[in-house]
Amino acid sequence: MSKSDLSVPVVLVFSGHDPSGGAGVQADIEAIISQGVHPATVITALTVQDTVDVKRFVPTDPSLVIEQARAVLEDMPVQCIKIGMIGSVALVEVIHSILKDYPDIPVVLDPVLIAGGGGALANEDVAKAMINLLLPLTTILTPNAYESRALVKVAHVPANDLDARGQVLLEMGPEYVLLKGGDEQSTEVENWLYTRHQPPRKFTYERLPGEFHGSGCTLASAIAGLIAQATDADYVNAIHEAQEYTSHALFHAAQIGRGQWIPHRLFWADSEDEGEESNATLRIH
């Protein structure tokens, strides 16, 4: 087989840089590579953070973001776009313009509004811009409990219970909404998948002890990677498989710093070969 016969799918990532390597663009790169896909990354912000919390961040100049993205899109076979931290309304507008120009590429949006340690990574104006400009162009939306509540609150829509939030977010435009429950206080972690014309689907995990840095980035990027390599665009299966991958990455996490544990995202092939058992087994309903 010649080099010209090889085709490697690409995920284009919009993400902030986390110097601790736990979240942000490094998490995206590791999760996407683990799915056998090439990550092409556009840096949307530089952050000052560690495994405890985010100290501050500086959004990237919008002109540089759009130049980075268009350079990749005009050169590589991008099969999926993953959006993480954005950081400013101007950047939301820039990303919106790119998505409008490439309507056939599926989009996974992880609406990063707050860091794992509690520090804000976006304000209400950014959330409003996401709702108006990005959600209508999103294939899969992956908010945690805090983010889902914040989005419906910003939209001034009453949605007190989980099912109402799922339905309201669907009405904002995404084809699929995966409501994550890792930041809830329940005994088990429950993730709920909402899509049109089908009842919601529940994914249940045993709750692991401790807190994790970059779990949301890991899951959204794994979904994007699986979509990029698929030939049949089976989004539900990609969402399922990405949750399995993420649960194992969390099970093998390490507390490298003083705060949250960092998922071990590159273990996947080795643990499968060794037949390791995990107490993070996924149950689907």
Secondary structure, DSSP 8 states (H G I E B T S, - for coil): --GGG----EEEEEEEE-TTSSSHHHHHHHHHHHTT-EEEEEEEEEEEE-SS-EEEEEE--HHHHHHHHHHHHTTS-EEEEEE----SHHHHHHHHHHHHH-TTS-EEE----B-TTS-BSS-HHHHHHIIIIIGGG-SEE---HHHHHHHHHHTT----SHHHHHHHHHHTS-SEEEE--TTS--SEEEEEEEETTS--EEEEEE--SS-BSSHHHHHHHHHHHHHHH-SS--HHHHHHHHHHHHHHHHHT-B--SSSSBB--TT-HHHHHHHT---S---EE-
